[in-house]
Amino acid sequence: MHIAVFCPSYGAVGGIETIAESLIVEFRRAGHAVTVLARGTPSSSSLAADVPVLRLPYHQLPRQARHVARQLRFAAGLVPAVTGLRRAVRERRVDVVLTLAISTYAPYVTALARTTPLVLSLQGGEARAELASRPRVLRRALTAATRVVACATTLAAQARALAPEIAPALSVIPNGVDPDRFA
């Protein structure tokens, strides 16, 4: 199986990036091909431990409607960005997209879900805040996903309250901990 991991900030230091790196190691150990879909200029695409990191230009959905310039930049770049993401997934014959970024990137993953099965992962406090602040955008992403995974029962409950019809596709899988690191 070929898995695309949608992690816009891949390569930076942070919790989502660490989760992505751990998942990629496990996916590869299980024999799956992996491609990372990250944000940036295409010329900065690279290989990280034999995993292609495709960088494509796309912008975050502005958090506040009053940021008009950001709203316009996002709107102008949405169609070309979605086209580029879909092309990347199609050309690499990706079987499933796992997204570790939903909040300000929800329109992209919603569009990807129309062409490739999508597993939407709800992680931590940012997802909790976005469930409240951008309910329509997030509801579209939740209902477009083939599967939804929440790292906590509270996130799962909030997602279910926002989109009750996703209940059969919703699972709670807590983030793992490597016990050797704490021995």
Secondary structure, DSSP 8 states (H G I E B T S, - for coil): -EEEEE-TTTTSSSHHHHHHHHHHHHHHHTT-EEEEEEES-GGG-EEETTEEEEEE------SSTT-HHHHHHHHHHHHHHHHHHHHHHHHTT-SEEEES--TTTHHHHHHHTTTS-EEEEE-HHHHHHHHHH-HHHHHHHHHH-SEEEESSHHHHHHHHHH-GGGGGGEEE------GGGG-
